[in-house]
């Protein structure tokens, strides 16, 4: 709920406009009472001529004219208390005596910048029981370090100190108003209330504007000179507002403060936005198992309720996908989504010709396929790891490499890898596949985690890294996309090279090629295909702590970056699918789907 709104406190500054006329002062109090404003006070300047100046000072005769007996001030302060708060401006010991005599009817004290060092006044104020009374100290003309010094002193004797800016000239130039001090003082004195006391020419619009500016900038107190008739004022009339102007100012302060307070987003704002906002609408019919990307939606106003795009992304970032099939022009709802079942599927066969039975070759005593699967088990977001091989007898030996049952085992098509994957996906009810090959002993969990995040964030069908070290990453593929390849091609003859079926068909699939952050990107060769690769891995693992079940990117790259001779062992080798022109031409031809 909103707290009760309180507009800025307005201090009606009487100053010397009364010219020593007691009746005029009484009429001013009456005029003050007739300005309807809930948060206001009237302030009197109280002094004696001999307490404020020496006879040689040019204004000394005027001070004699303006001085009232203490009994007059007592009556005026008591009268004021009937209509609002009484404040006193103290200049000397005489004013301090009036303060002490009327303390029960005074809510606030003001000290001009010119008296802050007056130890006569300081010693009296130190004896005052301030309680919850407020103390305004004007800091005009003081540097910031000096402001800190006086604040430290006065906050030691009064609990509620207010810092005031603004000084009186005849008139004060607009360029000397000092609004720029407000944010500086807010930063230097957090939580301390600020007051603006401007002295602009009251005949100019600026005199009614500057308090509004100050209030919007954060001043919770506004002091303004006040008179009955500026033309008739003998003293201090130039910056004094007449009663109608004060009413206008108070009304404007209410409006300005109402316009700049409240909740960051109001209920009315929410209602307006709710009625007018364009929400995501399905551009076309979608299917269960899909992720939503920018290309899948249009934004329209509609009588339908629905999720915002940010809400859709938030849901997908939690690794959710569509559970039902929204029709074209339908909005999206939370019940449209369900958690995705994410699995790593590691393809592995025993048929390698270049490095025979490489899946079982030991790397510092541990079969390479076991190294790969241990890395995959360390990926936080996946629900299972599947070792997928063929149903041929020669590959049955891999059943012994499920790390004591931590890894699931699947046998399927020997050569159609996509069919083999889909068999595993249907059996284990998988929605999103992390495709890796078991000839990569050091799949790095951080890279897979990053790719999964980017996959769900973008709403892709297929995600891969542009700049990963060979053998450290995998590909993220929606099972729906795998089914689309199978439905189009039937048997996917070249699905050992699964990448091509997706990256060659951007018109059919939402492709998301990701640039890894520098901490995860290198140019090393970390796949097992030749004897040199095996030698490199053995040297690498000898440098790693061989007691761990898996290794992080930081650990692996720290060794390789710090020992360049290790990566040089196999750095000269190339990948067939990147260098064999005939194979590349065949793949480009045979994996491409007709444009839609």
LINSUL-V509693 format. One record per pair of residues at least 4 apart in sequence whose C-alpha atoms are under 8 Angstrom apart, sorted by the first residue. I is the first residue (numbers start at 1). J is the second residue. D is the distance in Angstrom with one decimal. If there is no record, write none. Layout:
I;J;D, I;J;D
This chain:
2;262;6.9, 2;263;7.4, 5;258;7.8, 6;39;7.5, 7;39;6.9, 7;220;7.9, 7;253;7.0, 7;254;5.7, 7;257;6.1, 7;258;7.7, 8;39;7.0, 8;215;7.0, 8;219;7.5, 8;220;4.7, 8;221;5.5, 8;222;6.8, 8;253;7.0, 8;254;7.7, 8;257;7.4, 9;39;5.0, 9;40;5.4, 9;41;7.8, 9;220;6.2, 9;221;4.7, 9;222;6.1, 10;39;6.5, 10;40;4.8, 10;41;6.4, 10;221;5.9, 10;222;4.8, 10;223;5.8, 10;224;7.4, 10;250;7.8, 11;40;5.8, 11;41;4.9, 11;42;5.5, 11;43;6.5, 11;221;7.4, 11;222;6.1, 11;223;4.5, 11;224;6.2, 12;32;7.6, 12;40;7.5, 12;41;6.1, 12;42;4.5, 12;43;6.0, 12;223;6.2, 12;224;5.5, 12;225;6.0, 12;226;5.8, 13;42;6.0, 13;43;5.0, 13;44;6.7, 13;223;6.5, 13;224;5.6, 13;225;4.4, 13;226;5.6, 14;18;7.5, 14;28;7.9, 14;42;7.0, 14;43;5.9, 14;44;5.6, 14;45;7.3, 14;225;6.1, 14;226;5.6, 14;227;7.0, 15;43;7.6, 15;44;6.1, 15;45;5.4, 15;225;7.1, 15;236;7.0, 16;20;7.6, 16;45;7.3, 16;66;6.9, 16;235;5.8, 16;236;6.0, 17;226;7.9, 17;227;6.4, 17;233;5.8, 17;234;6.5, 17;235;5.0, 17;236;5.3, 17;237;6.3, 18;22;7.4, 18;24;5.7, 18;25;5.6, 18;66;7.9, 18;233;7.6, 18;234;7.9, 18;235;7.7, 19;65;7.0, 19;66;5.7, 19;233;7.9, 19;234;6.3, 19;235;6.5, 20;65;5.7, 20;66;4.2, 20;67;6.5, 20;68;7.0, 21;25;6.4, 22;26;6.4, 22;72;7.7, 23;27;6.3, 24;28;6.3, 25;29;6.5, 25;76;7.9, 26;30;6.4, 26;76;7.1, 27;31;6.1, 28;32;6.0, 28;227;7.0, 28;228;6.6, 29;33;6.3, 29;42;7.8, 29;76;8.0, 29;79;7.7, 29;80;6.3, 30;34;6.6, 31;35;6.8, 31;228;7.6, 31;243;6.7, 32;42;7.4, 32;83;8.0, 32;243;7.7, 33;83;5.4, 33;84;7.3, 35;243;7.3, 35;246;7.4, 35;247;5.9, 36;247;7.3, 37;250;6.7, 40;84;6.4, 40;85;6.6, 41;84;5.5, 41;85;4.2, 41;86;5.7, 41;87;6.7, 42;80;7.5, 42;84;7.4, 42;85;6.3, 42;86;5.4, 42;87;5.9, 43;86;6.1, 43;87;4.3, 43;88;5.3, 43;89;6.8, 44;86;7.9, 44;87;6.3, 44;88;4.9, 44;89;5.9, 45;88;6.0, 45;89;4.6, 45;90;6.6, 45;91;7.9, 46;67;7.6, 46;88;6.7, 46;89;6.0, 46;90;5.9, 46;91;7.0, 46;94;7.6, 46;95;5.0, 46;98;7.8, 47;51;6.7, 47;52;6.5, 47;67;6.6, 47;90;6.9, 47;91;5.8, 47;92;6.0, 47;93;7.8, 47;94;5.7, 47;95;5.0, 48;52;6.2, 48;63;7.0, 48;64;7.1, 48;67;5.7, 48;92;7.4, 48;94;6.0, 48;95;7.5, 49;53;6.0, 49;54;7.7, 49;60;6.1, 49;61;7.8, 49;63;4.9, 49;64;5.3, 49;67;7.0, 50;54;6.1, 50;55;7.5, 51;91;7.7, 51;92;5.2, 51;93;6.4, 51;94;6.6, 52;91;6.2, 52;92;5.7, 53;57;6.4, 53;60;6.4, 54;60;6.9, 55;60;5.6, 55;61;7.8, 56;60;7.1, 59;63;6.3, 60;64;6.5, 61;65;6.5, 62;66;6.2, 63;67;6.2, 68;72;6.2, 68;73;6.9, 69;73;6.8, 70;74;6.2, 70;98;6.4, 71;75;6.3, 72;76;6.2, 73;77;5.9, 73;98;7.4, 74;78;6.1, 74;98;7.6, 74;101;8.0, 74;102;6.6, 75;79;6.1, 76;80;6.1, 77;81;6.3, 77;86;6.1, 77;102;7.5, 77;105;6.8, 77;106;7.4, 78;82;7.1, 78;105;6.5, 79;83;7.6, 80;84;6.1, 80;85;6.8, 80;86;6.0, 81;85;5.7, 81;86;6.1, 81;105;6.4, 85;106;7.0, 85;107;6.1, 86;105;6.8, 86;106;5.1, 86;107;6.0, 86;108;7.0, 87;106;5.8, 87;107;6.0, 87;108;4.8, 87;109;5.7, 87;110;7.4, 88;99;7.3, 88;106;7.4, 88;108;6.7, 88;109;5.1, 88;110;6.2, 89;95;7.7, 89;109;5.9, 89;110;4.6, 89;111;6.0, 89;112;7.7, 90;95;5.1, 90;96;6.3, 90;109;7.1, 90;110;6.4, 90;111;5.9, 90;112;7.9, 90;121;7.9, 91;95;6.3, 91;96;8.0, 91;111;7.2, 91;112;7.7, 91;115;6.5, 91;121;7.6, 92;96;6.4, 92;120;7.3, 92;121;6.1, 93;97;6.3, 93;120;6.6, 93;121;6.2, 93;124;7.7, 94;98;6.5, 95;99;6.2, 96;100;6.3, 96;121;6.9, 96;124;6.6, 96;125;7.6, 97;101;6.2, 98;102;6.2, 99;103;5.5, 99;106;7.6, 100;128;7.2, 102;106;6.5, 103;107;8.0, 106;133;7.8, 107;133;5.1, 107;134;6.4, 108;133;5.4, 108;134;4.5, 108;135;5.7, 108;136;7.5, 109;133;7.8, 109;134;6.3, 109;135;4.9, 109;136;6.2, 110;135;5.8, 110;136;4.6, 110;137;6.0, 110;138;7.7, 111;115;6.5, 111;116;6.7, 111;135;7.7, 111;136;6.2, 111;137;5.0, 111;138;6.2, 112;116;6.8, 112;137;6.4, 112;138;5.1, 112;139;7.7, 113;137;6.9, 113;138;4.9, 113;139;5.3, 113;140;6.2, 113;141;7.6, 115;121;7.8, 116;122;7.9, 116;137;7.7, 116;150;7.4, 117;122;7.7, 118;122;6.2, 119;123;5.8, 120;124;6.6, 121;125;6.2, 122;126;6.1, 123;127;6.9, 124;128;6.8, 125;157;7.6, 126;157;6.0, 130;134;7.6, 130;157;7.7, 130;158;5.9, 130;159;7.6, 131;158;7.6, 131;159;7.4, 132;159;7.0, 132;160;6.7, 133;158;7.8, 133;159;8.0, 133;160;6.7, 134;158;7.4, 134;159;7.6, 134;160;4.9, 134;161;6.0, 134;162;7.2, 135;158;6.8, 135;160;6.2, 135;161;4.9, 135;162;6.0, 136;161;5.9, 136;162;4.6, 136;163;5.9, 136;164;6.5, 136;195;8.0, 137;161;7.3, 137;162;6.3, 137;163;5.4, 137;164;5.9, 138;163;6.1, 138;164;4.4, 138;165;5.8, 138;166;7.6, 139;147;6.3, 139;163;6.8, 139;164;6.0, 139;165;5.9, 140;164;7.6, 140;165;5.4, 140;166;5.9, 140;167;6.1, 142;146;5.7, 142;147;6.0, 143;147;6.3, 144;148;6.3, 145;149;6.4, 146;150;6.4, 147;151;6.0, 148;152;6.0, 149;153;6.4, 150;154;6.2, 151;155;5.7, 151;161;7.8, 152;156;6.4, 153;157;7.2, 154;158;6.1, 154;161;7.3, 155;159;5.9, 155;160;7.3, 155;161;6.0, 161;192;7.2, 161;193;7.5, 162;192;6.4, 162;193;5.1, 162;194;5.6, 162;195;6.7, 163;192;7.3, 163;193;6.5, 163;194;4.9, 163;195;6.1, 164;194;5.7, 164;195;4.4, 164;196;5.8, 164;197;6.9, 165;178;7.1, 165;181;7.7, 165;194;7.9, 165;195;6.4, 165;196;5.4, 165;197;6.1, 165;198;8.0, 166;177;6.4, 166;178;6.7, 166;196;6.1, 166;197;4.8, 166;198;5.2, 166;199;7.3, 167;172;7.4, 167;197;7.1, 167;198;6.8, 167;199;6.9, 168;172;6.1, 168;198;7.5, 168;199;5.6, 169;173;7.9, 169;199;7.0, 170;238;7.3, 171;199;6.4, 171;200;5.8, 171;201;5.6, 171;238;7.0, 171;239;7.1, 172;176;6.5, 172;177;7.1, 172;198;7.8, 172;199;5.6, 172;200;5.4, 172;201;7.3, 173;177;6.7, 173;200;6.9, 174;200;7.0, 177;198;6.6, 178;182;7.8, 179;213;8.0, 179;214;6.6, 180;184;7.2, 181;185;6.0, 182;186;6.1, 182;194;7.6, 182;214;7.8, 182;217;6.9, 182;218;7.3, 182;219;7.5, 183;187;6.1, 183;217;7.4, 184;188;6.2, 185;189;5.7, 185;190;7.8, 186;190;5.3, 186;191;7.3, 186;192;7.3, 186;194;7.9, 193;219;6.9, 193;220;6.2, 193;221;7.5, 194;218;7.4, 194;219;4.9, 194;220;6.0, 194;221;6.3, 195;219;5.4, 195;220;6.3, 195;221;4.3, 195;222;5.5, 195;223;7.0, 196;211;7.0, 196;214;6.5, 196;219;6.5, 196;221;6.4, 196;222;5.0, 196;223;6.0, 197;222;6.2, 197;223;4.7, 197;224;6.1, 198;207;7.8, 198;210;7.5, 198;211;7.5, 198;223;7.3, 198;224;6.8, 199;207;7.6, 199;224;7.6, 199;225;7.6, 199;239;5.2, 200;204;7.7, 200;206;7.0, 200;207;5.2, 200;239;5.6, 201;206;7.8, 201;207;6.2, 201;238;5.8, 201;239;4.9, 202;206;7.9, 202;207;5.3, 202;208;7.8, 202;238;6.0, 202;239;4.6, 202;240;5.9, 202;241;6.1, 203;207;7.4, 203;238;7.9, 203;239;8.0, 204;208;7.9, 205;209;6.4, 206;210;5.8, 207;211;7.6, 207;239;7.6, 208;212;7.4, 208;245;7.8, 208;249;6.0, 209;213;6.5, 210;214;6.2, 211;215;6.1, 211;222;6.5, 211;253;7.7, 212;216;6.2, 212;252;7.2, 212;253;5.9, 212;256;6.5, 213;217;6.2, 214;218;6.4, 214;219;5.5, 215;219;4.6, 215;220;6.3, 215;221;7.7, 215;222;7.6, 215;253;7.4, 215;256;7.6, 215;257;7.1, 216;256;6.8, 216;257;6.8, 216;260;6.6, 224;240;7.1, 224;241;7.4, 225;236;7.9, 225;239;6.2, 225;240;4.3, 225;241;6.2, 226;240;4.6, 226;241;4.9, 226;242;6.1, 226;243;7.5, 226;246;7.7, 227;233;7.3, 227;237;6.9, 227;240;5.6, 227;241;6.0, 227;242;5.3, 227;243;7.2, 228;242;5.3, 228;243;6.4, 229;233;6.4, 229;242;6.0, 230;237;5.1, 230;238;7.0, 230;240;6.7, 230;241;7.4, 230;242;6.7, 231;237;7.4, 233;237;5.1, 236;240;6.8, 241;245;5.6, 241;246;6.0, 242;246;6.2, 243;247;6.2, 244;248;6.2, 245;249;6.0, 246;250;6.0, 247;251;6.2, 248;252;6.2, 249;253;6.1, 250;254;6.3, 251;255;6.4, 252;256;5.9, 253;257;5.9, 254;258;6.0, 255;259;6.0, 256;260;6.3, 257;261;6.0, 258;262;7.6, 262;266;7.4, 265;269;6.2, 265;270;6.9, 266;270;6.3, 267;271;6.2, 268;272;6.1, 269;273;6.1, 270;274;5.9, 271;275;6.3, 272;276;6.3, 273;277;5.3, 276;301;6.6, 277;300;7.9, 277;301;6.1, 278;299;5.3, 278;300;4.5, 278;301;4.4, 278;302;7.4, 279;299;5.2, 279;300;5.6, 279;301;6.4, 279;302;7.7, 279;306;6.8, 279;307;7.0, 279;308;5.7, 279;309;7.3, 279;331;7.5, 280;297;5.8, 280;298;5.7, 280;299;4.7, 280;300;6.8, 280;306;7.6, 280;307;7.2, 280;308;6.3, 280;309;6.1, 280;331;6.3, 280;332;7.3, 281;297;5.3, 281;298;5.2, 281;299;5.9, 281;300;6.8, 281;328;7.6, 281;329;5.4, 281;330;5.4, 281;331;4.7, 281;332;7.0, 282;286;7.6, 282;296;6.1, 282;297;4.7, 282;298;6.5, 282;326;7.1, 282;327;6.9, 282;328;5.1, 282;329;5.0, 282;330;5.5, 282;331;6.3, 282;332;7.7, 283;295;7.9, 283;296;5.4, 283;297;4.6, 283;298;5.6, 283;328;5.6, 283;329;6.1, 284;296;6.9, 284;297;7.8, 284;327;6.7, 284;328;4.2, 284;329;7.0, 285;325;7.0, 285;326;5.9, 285;327;4.4, 285;328;4.5, 286;290;6.9, 286;325;5.3, 286;326;5.6, 286;327;6.5, 286;328;7.6, 287;322;7.2, 287;324;6.5, 287;325;4.4, 287;326;7.1, 288;321;7.8, 288;322;5.1, 288;323;4.9, 288;324;4.7, 288;325;5.2, 289;321;5.9, 289;322;5.2, 289;323;6.3, 289;324;7.9, 289;431;6.4, 289;478;7.5, 289;479;7.5, 289;480;6.2, 290;321;6.0, 290;322;5.5, 290;461;7.7, 290;478;7.4, 290;480;6.8, 291;316;7.6, 291;321;5.3, 291;322;6.3, 291;456;7.1, 291;459;4.6, 291;460;6.5, 291;461;7.3, 292;296;6.0, 292;297;7.7, 292;312;7.9, 292;321;7.8, 292;322;7.9, 292;458;7.7, 292;459;4.7, 292;460;7.5, 293;297;7.2, 293;458;5.6, 293;459;4.2, 293;460;6.5, 294;458;7.7, 294;459;7.7, 304;331;6.7, 305;331;7.0, 306;331;5.2, 306;332;5.2, 306;333;5.4, 307;311;5.8, 307;312;6.3, 307;331;7.3, 307;332;5.6, 307;333;5.6, 307;334;7.4, 308;312;6.3, 309;313;6.2, 310;314;6.1, 311;315;6.2, 312;316;6.2, 313;317;5.9, 313;456;7.9, 313;457;6.0, 314;318;6.6, 315;319;7.1, 315;320;6.0, 315;334;8.0, 315;337;7.9, 316;320;4.7, 316;321;6.2, 316;456;5.5, 316;457;6.4, 316;459;7.7, 317;453;6.7, 317;456;5.7, 317;457;5.7, 318;339;7.8, 319;339;6.1, 319;340;5.8, 319;456;6.3, 320;337;6.1, 320;338;5.3, 320;339;4.2, 320;340;5.0, 320;456;7.9, 321;337;5.3, 321;338;5.7, 321;339;6.4, 321;340;5.8, 322;336;5.6, 322;337;4.4, 322;338;6.3, 323;335;7.8, 323;336;5.4, 323;337;4.8, 323;338;5.3, 324;336;5.6, 324;337;7.2, 325;336;7.8, 326;330;6.1, 326;331;7.7, 326;332;7.4, 326;336;7.8, 332;336;6.6, 333;337;7.7, 340;430;7.8, 340;431;5.8, 340;432;6.9, 341;382;7.7, 341;383;6.5, 341;429;7.2, 341;430;5.1, 341;431;5.1, 341;432;6.4, 342;381;7.3, 342;382;5.0, 342;383;5.6, 342;384;7.1, 342;430;6.1, 342;431;6.0, 342;432;4.8, 342;433;6.0, 342;434;7.5, 343;382;5.2, 343;383;5.6, 343;384;4.9, 343;385;5.6, 343;386;7.2, 343;430;6.5, 343;431;8.0, 343;432;6.5, 343;433;5.3, 343;434;6.0, 344;376;6.9, 344;382;6.8, 344;384;6.5, 344;385;4.7, 344;386;6.1, 344;433;5.8, 344;434;4.4, 344;435;6.1, 344;436;7.1, 345;385;6.0, 345;386;4.7, 345;387;6.0, 345;388;6.4, 345;421;7.3, 345;433;6.5, 345;434;6.1, 345;435;5.4, 345;436;6.3, 346;373;7.7, 346;385;7.6, 346;386;6.2, 346;387;5.0, 346;388;5.9, 346;435;6.3, 346;436;4.8, 346;437;5.0, 346;438;5.5, 347;387;6.3, 347;388;5.0, 347;389;6.0, 347;417;7.8, 347;435;7.8, 347;436;6.5, 347;437;4.8, 347;438;5.9, 348;359;7.4, 348;387;7.0, 348;388;6.2, 348;389;5.2, 348;437;6.3, 348;438;5.3, 348;439;7.5, 349;359;7.6, 349;389;5.7, 349;390;6.9, 349;395;6.1, 350;356;7.4, 350;357;5.2, 350;358;7.3, 350;359;6.8, 350;394;6.8, 350;395;5.7, 351;356;7.0, 351;357;6.8, 352;356;5.0, 352;357;6.2, 352;358;6.9, 354;529;6.5, 354;530;6.3, 355;529;5.8, 355;530;5.6, 355;531;6.8, 357;361;6.7, 358;368;7.2, 358;439;7.3, 358;528;7.4, 358;529;7.5, 359;367;6.6, 359;368;5.4, 359;369;4.9, 359;438;6.9, 359;439;6.5, 360;367;4.7, 360;368;5.9, 360;369;6.4, 361;366;7.8, 361;367;5.2, 361;368;5.8, 362;366;4.8, 362;367;4.2, 362;368;5.9, 363;367;6.1, 363;368;6.0, 363;534;7.3, 363;537;6.6, 363;538;5.3, 363;541;7.3, 364;538;5.7, 364;541;6.6, 364;542;6.9, 366;370;6.7, 366;371;6.7, 367;371;6.5, 368;372;6.4, 368;438;7.7, 368;439;7.2, 368;440;7.9, 368;441;5.6, 369;373;6.3, 369;401;7.4, 369;438;5.5, 369;439;6.9, 369;441;6.5, 370;374;6.1, 370;401;6.4, 370;402;7.7, 370;403;7.0, 370;441;7.8, 371;375;6.4, 371;441;5.0, 371;442;7.0, 371;550;7.7, 372;376;6.4, 372;438;5.9, 372;439;7.5, 372;440;6.1, 372;441;4.0, 372;442;5.8, 372;443;6.3, 373;377;6.2, 373;385;7.5, 373;387;7.9, 373;402;8.0, 373;403;8.0, 373;407;7.5, 373;438;7.6, 373;441;7.8, 374;378;6.7, 374;403;7.9, 374;549;6.2, 374;550;5.9, 375;379;7.3, 375;441;7.6, 375;442;6.5, 375;443;5.8, 375;444;6.6, 375;445;6.6, 375;549;7.6, 375;550;5.1, 375;551;7.0, 376;385;6.8, 376;443;6.7, 376;444;7.8, 376;445;6.7, 377;384;7.7, 377;385;6.5, 377;407;8.0, 378;445;6.2, 378;550;6.9, 379;445;4.8, 379;446;7.5, 379;448;7.1, 379;449;6.6, 380;445;7.8, 380;449;7.3, 381;449;7.0, 384;407;7.1, 384;408;7.4, 385;406;7.9, 385;407;5.3, 385;408;6.1, 386;407;5.6, 386;408;4.5, 386;409;5.6, 386;410;6.8, 386;424;7.9, 387;402;7.4, 387;407;6.7, 387;408;6.1, 387;409;5.0, 387;410;6.1, 388;409;6.2, 388;410;4.7, 388;411;5.8, 388;412;7.4, 388;420;7.2, 388;421;7.3, 388;424;7.4, 389;395;6.6, 389;398;7.7, 389;410;6.3, 389;411;4.9, 389;412;6.4, 389;413;8.0, 389;414;7.2, 389;420;7.7, 390;395;6.2, 390;396;8.0, 390;410;8.0, 390;411;4.8, 390;412;4.7, 390;413;5.4, 390;414;4.4, 390;415;7.9, 390;420;7.6, 391;395;7.0, 391;396;7.3, 391;411;4.8, 391;412;5.1, 391;413;6.5, 391;414;6.5, 392;396;6.8, 392;414;7.0, 393;397;8.0, 397;401;8.0, 398;402;7.8, 399;409;6.6, 402;406;6.1, 402;407;4.7, 402;408;6.5, 402;409;6.9, 403;407;6.2, 410;424;6.2, 411;420;7.3, 412;419;7.5, 412;420;4.7, 412;421;7.9, 412;423;6.8, 412;424;7.9, 413;417;6.6, 413;419;6.3, 413;420;5.0, 414;420;7.5, 415;493;7.3, 415;495;7.7, 415;496;7.2, 416;420;6.4, 416;491;6.5, 416;492;5.7, 416;493;6.0, 416;494;7.3, 416;495;5.8, 416;496;7.1, 417;421;6.1, 417;492;7.7, 417;495;5.3, 417;496;5.7, 417;498;7.8, 418;422;6.1, 418;482;6.8, 418;486;7.3, 418;492;6.7, 418;495;5.8, 418;496;8.0, 418;498;7.3, 419;423;6.1, 419;486;7.3, 419;491;7.5, 419;492;7.7, 420;424;6.5, 421;425;6.1, 422;426;6.0, 422;479;7.4, 422;482;7.2, 422;483;7.3, 423;427;6.1, 424;428;6.0, 424;430;7.9, 425;429;5.4, 425;430;4.6, 425;431;7.2, 425;479;7.3, 426;430;6.6, 430;479;7.2, 431;478;6.2, 431;479;5.3, 431;480;7.6, 432;476;7.0, 432;477;5.8, 432;478;4.5, 432;479;5.6, 433;475;7.9, 433;476;5.7, 433;477;5.2, 433;478;6.2, 433;479;6.6, 434;448;7.8, 434;474;6.3, 434;475;5.6, 434;476;4.7, 434;477;6.5, 435;474;5.5, 435;475;5.1, 435;476;6.3, 435;477;7.3, 436;440;7.7, 436;443;8.0, 436;473;7.5, 436;474;5.0, 436;475;6.9, 439;471;8.0, 439;527;5.9, 439;528;5.1, 439;529;7.3, 440;471;5.0, 440;472;7.0, 440;526;6.6, 440;527;4.7, 440;528;6.1, 441;471;7.7, 441;526;7.8, 441;527;7.2, 441;528;7.6, 442;471;6.9, 442;472;5.8, 442;526;7.1, 442;551;7.8, 443;471;6.4, 443;472;4.3, 443;473;5.7, 443;474;7.6, 444;448;6.7, 444;472;5.3, 444;473;6.4, 444;551;7.5, 444;552;6.3, 444;553;5.9, 445;449;6.0, 445;552;6.9, 445;553;7.6, 446;450;6.1, 446;520;7.7, 446;552;7.2, 446;553;6.6, 447;451;6.2, 447;472;7.5, 447;473;6.1, 447;516;7.8, 447;520;6.6, 447;553;8.0, 448;452;6.1, 448;473;6.2, 448;474;6.7, 449;453;6.3, 450;454;6.3, 450;516;8.0, 451;455;6.0, 451;463;6.7, 451;464;6.8, 451;465;7.2, 451;475;8.0, 451;476;7.1, 451;514;7.4, 452;456;6.3, 452;463;8.0, 452;476;6.8, 453;457;6.0, 454;458;6.0, 454;463;7.7, 454;514;7.6, 455;459;6.0, 455;460;5.5, 455;461;7.8, 455;462;7.3, 455;463;5.7, 455;476;7.1, 455;512;7.1, 456;460;6.8, 458;512;7.4, 459;510;7.8, 460;509;7.9, 460;510;4.9, 460;511;6.0, 460;512;6.0, 461;476;7.9, 461;477;5.8, 461;478;5.3, 461;480;8.0, 461;481;6.1, 461;509;5.9, 461;510;5.0, 461;511;6.3, 461;512;7.8, 462;475;7.1, 462;476;5.6, 462;477;4.6, 462;478;6.7, 462;481;7.8, 462;502;7.0, 462;509;7.2, 462;510;6.4, 462;511;5.1, 462;512;6.1, 463;475;5.8, 463;476;5.0, 463;477;6.6, 463;511;6.2, 463;512;4.6, 463;513;5.7, 463;514;7.1, 464;474;6.8, 464;475;4.9, 464;476;6.5, 464;512;6.6, 464;513;5.1, 464;514;6.1, 465;473;7.3, 465;474;7.9, 465;475;7.7, 465;513;5.6, 465;514;4.7, 465;515;6.0, 465;516;6.5, 466;513;5.9, 466;514;5.7, 466;515;5.5, 466;516;7.3, 467;515;6.1, 467;516;6.3, 467;521;5.9, 467;522;7.2, 467;523;7.8, 468;472;6.6, 468;473;6.4, 468;516;7.0, 468;520;7.2, 468;521;5.1, 468;522;6.1, 468;523;7.1, 469;473;7.5, 469;521;6.4, 469;522;5.0, 469;523;4.9, 469;524;5.1, 469;525;6.2, 469;526;6.9, 470;523;7.4, 470;524;6.5, 470;525;5.0, 470;526;5.4, 470;527;6.4, 471;525;6.8, 471;526;4.8, 471;527;4.7, 472;526;6.6, 477;481;6.8, 477;482;7.3, 478;482;6.7, 479;483;6.2, 480;484;6.3, 481;485;6.5, 481;509;7.2, 482;486;6.4, 483;487;6.0, 484;488;6.1, 485;489;6.0, 485;490;7.7, 485;492;7.7, 485;501;7.1, 486;490;5.0, 486;491;6.6, 486;492;6.7, 488;593;7.8, 494;498;7.1, 494;587;7.3, 494;590;7.8, 494;591;7.5, 495;501;7.6, 497;501;7.9, 498;502;7.4, 499;503;6.1, 500;504;5.3, 500;587;6.8, 500;588;7.2, 500;591;6.2, 500;592;8.0, 501;505;6.6, 501;591;5.1, 501;592;6.7, 502;506;7.0, 502;509;6.6, 502;511;7.4, 503;511;6.8, 504;588;7.0, 504;591;7.0, 504;592;5.8, 504;593;8.0, 505;509;6.3, 505;592;6.1, 505;593;6.3, 506;510;6.3, 506;511;6.1, 507;595;6.4, 507;596;6.7, 508;593;7.8, 508;595;7.7, 508;596;7.3, 516;520;6.1, 516;521;5.9, 517;521;6.4, 518;522;7.8, 519;554;7.9, 520;553;6.7, 524;567;6.4, 524;571;6.9, 525;567;7.3, 525;570;6.9, 525;571;6.1, 525;573;8.0, 526;533;7.3, 526;537;7.8, 527;533;6.8, 528;533;5.3, 528;534;6.3, 529;533;6.4, 529;534;7.9, 530;534;6.7, 531;535;6.3, 532;536;6.2, 532;569;6.1, 532;570;5.3, 533;537;6.3, 533;569;7.5, 533;570;5.6, 534;538;6.2, 535;539;6.3, 535;569;7.4, 536;540;6.1, 536;566;5.9, 536;567;6.7, 536;569;5.8, 536;570;6.6, 537;541;6.1, 538;542;6.1, 539;543;6.6, 539;566;6.6, 540;544;6.5, 540;559;7.2, 540;560;7.4, 540;566;6.7, 541;545;7.4, 541;546;6.6, 542;546;7.0, 543;559;6.8, 544;555;7.5, 544;556;7.5, 544;559;7.4, 551;555;6.3, 551;556;6.6, 552;556;6.3, 553;557;5.9, 554;558;5.8, 555;559;6.6, 556;560;6.4, 557;561;5.6, 558;562;5.9, 559;563;5.9, 560;564;5.9, 560;566;6.6, 560;567;6.5, 563;567;7.7, 564;568;6.5, 565;569;6.8, 567;571;5.8, 568;572;7.3, 574;578;7.5, 574;579;7.1, 575;579;6.4, 576;580;5.4, 577;583;6.6, 577;584;6.3, 578;584;7.3, 579;584;7.9, 580;584;6.2, 581;585;6.1, 582;586;6.2, 583;587;6.1, 584;588;6.1, 585;589;6.2, 586;590;5.9, 587;591;5.7, 588;592;6.2
